[in-house]
Amino acid sequence: MENENLGADDVPDLLTVSFSATDRIGHQYGPYSKEQHDQILRLDRIVADLLDYLDSRIGLDNMIVLMTADHGSAPIPEYIAQFGVDAGRIDTSEVPEGEDSVVIPQTVDAALDRALGRADWIEAFVKPNLYLNYSEIDARRLSRRKVEEIGAQALKQLHGIAEVLTRTQLLTGDFLENEITLRMSNQFFPKRSGDLVIVNQPYYLTSAYKHSINKGSDHETCYDYDTHIPFILLGKAFKAGAYHFPVTLNDMAPTLANVLGLAYPSGNQGRVLHECLN
C-alpha cells in the first residue's frame, strides 16, 4: 500500500490478497477439523487488522471490498462416515506421486482389453478427466465413440462413481439434463477436457491427499460442498443485507466493472448483481 502509493488519488487502484493457508489446511485436515477452525479464527483477526489499516489510511467510504473464495471442500470421508453418511474414496490404496488414480485408468484399460484386444488405451487421467490414446484407436480404425462407451460403462460399475459423461455426449448434448450434468457440461472445454468426465458420488473422493492412503480432503465435484463459497461486497455502492439467490464467482467482475463505470470484461459470462446495488 505505502510503497505503491495506492489510494492516493481519484484513479482506482486494485489490490488483491490471497490467504492461501486456508486452502492448504483444508486439504490436509478437512473443513471440520480443529486446525481449520483455528485457521478461520486467525484469518478473521488478520482481515480485521487489514480493514482497520485501510480505514485509517484511505477510509472505508473510499473503497470497495470484495471477499470470496475459488472453491469449497468435501468433508474427510472417514470422518463423515462415522455419522452414517455414505462416504469414501474410489482409490483405497496409495496412489503414486504424479498420478490422480490407479483404479480408474486400470478399470478402463482392462475393459478395453477385454472388448477390443490388448493395447495401451489410456493417455492420462487428471481428475475428473480420462484421456484416451487416439493413436492406438485410430491405428485400429475404431470408432472413438464406441471406445468411450466401453470405458464409461466399466467406470460406472466402480463404487463411488455416480456418472460418467463421454466426450461425444458432451459435444452433442446427448445426456439426461439435471443440475449435475449441466454443471459438468458447463466446465467441459473441448480443447483441454478429457474423453471421459467422471462424476463422483456425493462425499466420495477419488483418492487421498498427497499420495497417502486415507488422509486429507479435496474439491473435485460440482456438489454444493465444493461450490458453495462466501461472496461478500462492502462499500457505499452496495445495499446492506443478506441475499438469498444463486450467484456465481463470474458475477464479481461485471458487478465491479458496473460500479466503477468500466466496460465489462470480454468473455465473462457473469451478470451484474443489480439486486445488491444502491
C-alpha positions in Angstrom: 0.0 0.0 0.0 2.6 2.5 1.0 5.4 1.6 -1.4 3.0 1.6 -4.4 1.1 4.7 -3.0 -2.2 3.0 -3.5 -5.3 5.1 -2.9 -3.5 8.4 -3.2 -5.6 9.9 -6.0 -9.0 9.6 -7.6 -7.9 6.9 -10.1 -9.0 3.5 -8.9 -6.3 1.1 -7.7 -6.7 -2.7 -7.5 -5.2 -4.6 -4.6 -5.6 -8.4 -4.5 -4.7 -10.5 -1.5 -4.8 -14.3 -1.2 -4.9 -16.0 2.2 -3.7 -19.4 0.9 -3.1 -21.1 4.2 -6.8 -21.9 4.4 -6.6 -24.0 1.3 -3.6 -26.0 2.5 -5.0 -26.6 5.9 -8.4 -27.6 4.4 -6.7 -30.2 2.2 -4.6 -31.6 4.9 -7.1 -31.7 7.8 -10.5 -31.2 6.3 -13.1 -28.4 6.7 -14.5 -29.6 10.1 -11.1 -30.0 11.8 -9.8 -28.1 14.8 -6.9 -27.0 12.7 -9.3 -25.4 10.1 -11.4 -23.8 12.9 -8.2 -22.3 14.4 -7.2 -21.0 10.9 -10.6 -19.3 10.3 -10.4 -17.6 13.7 -6.9 -16.3 13.0 -7.9 -15.3 9.4 -10.8 -13.3 10.9 -8.3 -11.3 13.0 -6.0 -10.8 10.1 -8.8 -9.5 7.9 -10.0 -7.2 10.8 -6.5 -5.8 11.1 -6.2 -5.2 7.3 -9.6 -3.4 7.2 -8.6 -1.3 10.2 -5.4 -0.3 8.5 -7.2 0.5 5.2 -9.8 2.5 7.1 -7.1 4.6 8.8 -5.1 5.2 5.6 -7.8 5.6 3.0 -11.2 5.4 4.7 -13.7 2.6 4.1 -16.0 5.0 2.4 -13.4 5.4 -0.3 -13.0 1.7 -1.0 -14.8 -1.3 -2.4 -14.0 -4.6 -0.6 -14.8 -7.9 -2.3 -14.2 -11.1 -0.4 -14.7 -14.6 -1.8 -13.1 -18.0 -2.4 -12.5 -20.1 -5.5 -14.0 -23.3 -4.1 -15.3 -25.2 -1.1 -14.2 -28.6 0.2 -15.5 -32.0 0.8 -15.6 -33.4 4.4 -12.9 -36.0 5.0 -14.8 -39.2 4.1 -13.5 -41.3 7.0 -14.8 -38.6 9.4 -18.2 -38.1 8.0 -18.8 -41.9 7.6 -18.8 -42.1 11.4 -22.2 -40.4 11.3 -23.8 -42.9 9.0 -23.1 -40.9 5.7 -22.2 -43.0 2.7 -18.7 -41.6 2.1 -15.4 -43.0 0.9 -12.6 -42.9 -1.6 -12.6 -44.6 -5.0 -8.9 -45.5 -4.7 -8.4 -47.3 -1.4 -4.7 -47.8 -1.8 -1.8 -45.4 -2.1 -1.6 -43.6 -5.4 1.9 -43.0 -6.8 3.2 -39.4 -6.9 2.3 -37.7 -10.2 -0.9 -39.7 -10.6 -4.5 -39.0 -9.6 -5.8 -42.6 -9.5 -4.7 -46.2 -10.1 -8.1 -48.0 -10.2 -9.8 -45.6 -12.6 -7.3 -45.9 -15.6 -6.8 -49.6 -14.8 -10.6 -50.3 -14.9 -10.9 -48.6 -18.3 -7.8 -50.3 -19.7 -8.9 -53.7 -18.6 -12.4 -53.3 -20.1 -11.0 -52.2 -23.4 -8.5 -55.0 -23.4 -11.4 -57.5 -23.0 -13.6 -55.9 -25.6 -11.1 -54.8 -28.3 -7.8 -56.6 -27.6 -4.7 -55.7 -25.6 -3.3 -52.2 -26.1 -2.1 -49.1 -24.3 -5.5 -47.5 -24.3 -5.0 -44.7 -21.7 -3.1 -41.5 -22.3 -3.6 -39.9 -18.9 -6.1 -39.4 -16.0 -6.3 -35.9 -14.5 -9.4 -35.9 -12.3 -12.1 -35.8 -13.4 -10.9 -36.3 -16.9 -9.7 -39.5 -18.5 -7.8 -39.1 -21.8 -7.8 -41.9 -24.4 -4.9 -42.9 -26.6 -6.1 -41.6 -30.1 -3.0 -43.1 -31.8 -4.0 -46.6 -30.8 -7.7 -46.1 -31.5 -7.0 -44.6 -35.0 -4.4 -47.2 -35.9 -7.1 -49.9 -35.3 -9.7 -47.9 -37.2 -12.0 -47.9 -34.2 -14.9 -45.6 -33.5 -13.8 -43.2 -30.7 -17.5 -43.1 -29.6 -17.5 -46.9 -29.2 -14.3 -46.8 -27.2 -15.7 -44.0 -25.0 -18.9 -46.0 -24.3 -17.0 -49.2 -23.3 -14.8 -47.2 -20.9 -17.8 -45.3 -19.4 -19.8 -48.4 -18.8 -16.8 -50.0 -17.0 -16.3 -47.0 -14.7 -20.0 -46.8 -13.8 -19.5 -50.2 -12.1 -17.0 -48.7 -9.6 -18.3 -48.0 -6.1 -18.1 -44.2 -5.6 -18.8 -43.1 -9.2 -22.2 -41.7 -9.9 -22.0 -40.9 -13.6 -19.6 -40.8 -16.5 -20.1 -38.5 -19.4 -18.3 -39.1 -22.7 -16.8 -36.5 -25.0 -19.3 -37.4 -27.6 -22.2 -36.9 -25.2 -20.9 -33.5 -24.1 -20.3 -32.3 -27.6 -23.7 -33.3 -28.8 -25.8 -32.7 -25.7 -26.8 -36.3 -25.6 -27.3 -36.8 -21.9 -30.0 -36.6 -19.3 -30.2 -32.9 -18.2 -30.1 -32.2 -14.5 -28.3 -29.8 -12.3 -25.2 -32.0 -12.0 -24.8 -32.9 -15.7 -25.4 -29.3 -16.7 -22.6 -28.2 -14.4 -20.3 -30.8 -15.9 -21.3 -29.6 -19.4 -20.5 -26.1 -18.4 -17.0 -27.0 -17.3 -16.3 -29.0 -20.4 -13.8 -27.4 -22.8 -13.2 -29.4 -25.9 -9.5 -28.4 -26.4 -8.5 -29.5 -22.9 -11.1 -31.7 -21.3 -11.0 -35.5 -21.4 -12.8 -38.2 -23.3 -14.5 -39.5 -20.2 -15.5 -37.0 -17.5 -16.3 -38.6 -14.1 -18.9 -37.5 -11.6 -18.2 -39.0 -8.1 -21.0 -39.9 -5.8 -21.6 -37.3 -3.1 -18.9 -37.4 -0.3 -16.6 -39.7 -2.4 -13.1 -38.5 -3.2 -11.0 -40.1 -6.0 -8.1 -40.7 -3.7 -6.2 -39.5 -0.6 -4.3 -36.3 -0.3 -0.6 -36.1 -1.0 -0.4 -39.8 -2.0 -1.4 -41.2 1.4 -4.0 -44.0 1.9 -6.7 -42.3 3.8 -5.7 -38.7 4.7 -7.0 -35.3 3.7 -9.7 -33.8 1.6 -10.2 -32.3 -1.9 -12.5 -30.3 -4.1 -13.3 -32.2 -7.3 -17.1 -32.2 -7.7 -20.0 -30.0 -8.7 -21.8 -30.6 -5.4 -22.7 -27.8 -3.0 -20.0 -28.5 -0.5 -17.4 -27.9 -3.3 -19.1 -25.0 -5.0 -20.6 -23.0 -2.1 -18.3 -20.0 -1.4 -18.5 -16.8 0.5 -19.4 -13.7 -1.6 -19.2 -10.5 0.4 -19.5 -7.0 -1.0 -18.6 -4.0 1.1 -18.9 -0.3 0.1 -21.2 2.6 -0.5 -22.3 1.2 -3.8 -24.0 -1.8 -2.1 -27.2 -2.2 -0.1 -26.6 -3.8 3.3 -28.2 -7.2 3.8 -28.1 -10.9 3.1 -29.3 -12.0 -0.3 -30.8 -15.5 -0.9 -30.5 -16.3 -4.6 -27.9 -18.1 -6.7 -24.8 -16.3 -7.8 -21.5 -17.4 -9.3 -18.0 -16.1 -8.9 -18.2 -14.9 -12.5 -20.7 -12.2 -11.3 -18.0 -10.4 -9.4 -16.1 -8.9 -12.3 -19.1 -7.4 -14.2 -20.6 -6.1 -10.9 -17.3 -4.4 -10.0 -17.0 -3.0 -13.5 -20.5 -1.6 -13.3 -19.8 0.2 -10.0 -16.6 1.7 -11.4 -18.2 2.7 -14.7 -15.9 0.4 -16.7 -16.6 -1.8 -19.7 -17.4 -5.4 -18.8 -14.6 -7.9 -19.3 -14.9 -9.5 -22.7 -15.6 -13.3 -22.5 -17.0 -13.0 -19.0 -20.3 -15.0 -18.5 -21.4 -13.5 -15.2 -24.0 -10.8 -14.7 -24.2 -7.5 -12.8 -25.8 -8.1 -9.4 -28.3 -5.2 -9.6 -30.2 -6.6 -6.6 -27.3 -5.5 -4.4 -26.6 -2.1 -5.8 -27.8 1.2 -4.4 
